[in-house]
Amino acid sequence: EGFAAHLVSKFRQLRYMMNITSVPFSKYWGDSPVNKYMFRKSVYSANGLFFPSEFAARHMQEEYGVNGTVIPMPVDEEFFAAQGGKDISNPVILFVSDLSDRRKGVHVLLEAFYLFKEKVKGAVLQLAGQGDQHTRKNISEGIPQDMKDSVYIIGQGRLVDLPGLYANASMTVLPS
């Protein structure tokens, strides 16, 4: 959308703000100079930039020479109210993201979990998030037989179930 706003601003008086919702590392562009070009044009012609964290703002300053306003991602603390204690000797590790997006690191997480499981026998990993049937099947088939009882592919689920998943988790991870 940022690049579309950049193009429109060339023909009409359009002012736009760009909300950068993650840290745009150059690895995301892969071998695509077009994606990198579009991002740069979007950033440099925006009338203002918003970042989700101080880290993202610092990265954008160092990599692109731009400044903006930090607006942290909001959390509805009533909807996601803390509930009870956690059994850290049998931790539930929760991953909530797009299972099919390789940048989110689900495969890295699985490898790390297998190592963690050697030390913490009661650990459980829950994978929640969208992902097509092919992706879920590939993940499931890649789980070693001795780990099948410790890794749960929940899938996309429903929004109303998220607070319970987070409340039950001992920790959340997103290795992207």
Residue pairs with C-beta under 8 A, 6 or more apart in sequence:
2 16
2 18
2 38
2 39
2 42
2 43
2 46
3 38
3 39
3 41
3 42
5 14
5 16
5 18
5 42
5 45
5 46
6 41
6 42
6 45
6 46
8 14
9 15
9 16
9 45
15 47
16 46
16 47
17 46
17 47
17 48
17 49
17 50
18 42
18 43
18 46
18 48
18 49
18 50
19 49
19 50
19 71
20 43
20 49
20 50
20 51
20 52
20 56
20 60
20 68
21 52
21 73
22 52
22 56
23 53
23 55
23 56
23 59
24 39
24 59
24 60
25 59
26 36
26 63
28 35
28 103
29 35
29 36
29 39
40 64
43 49
43 60
43 64
43 66
44 64
44 66
48 68
48 69
49 60
49 66
49 67
49 68
49 69
50 68
50 69
50 70
50 71
51 57
51 60
51 68
51 69
51 70
51 71
52 70
52 71
52 72
52 73
53 70
53 72
54 70
56 70
57 67
57 68
57 70
60 66
60 67
60 68
61 67
79 163
80 162
80 163
80 166
80 167
81 163
81 167
82 167
83 167
84 167
86 92
86 169
86 170
87 122
87 170
88 170
89 120
89 122
90 120
90 122
90 123
90 124
91 120
91 122
91 123
91 124
91 170
91 171
92 123
92 124
92 126
92 168
92 169
92 170
93 113
93 116
93 123
93 124
93 125
93 126
93 169
93 170
93 171
93 172
93 173
94 126
94 128
94 165
94 166
94 168
94 169
94 171
94 172
94 173
95 106
95 109
95 125
95 126
95 127
95 128
95 129
95 172
95 173
95 174
96 128
96 129
96 162
96 165
96 166
96 172
96 174
97 104
97 106
97 129
97 174
97 176
98 104
98 129
98 130
98 131
99 106
99 127
99 129
99 130
99 131
99 135
99 136
99 139
99 153
99 155
100 130
100 131
100 132
100 135
101 176
103 176
104 129
104 174
104 175
104 176
105 174
105 175
105 176
106 127
106 139
106 175
107 142
108 175
109 125
109 173
109 175
110 125
110 139
110 142
110 143
110 151
112 175
113 123
113 125
113 147
113 150
113 151
114 144
114 147
116 123
117 123
117 147
117 150
123 150
124 150
124 151
124 152
125 150
125 151
125 152
126 152
126 154
126 165
126 169
127 139
127 151
127 152
127 153
127 154
128 154
128 155
128 156
128 157
128 162
128 165
129 155
129 156
130 155
130 156
131 139
131 155
131 156
136 153
136 155
139 153
140 153
143 151
154 165
157 165
166 172
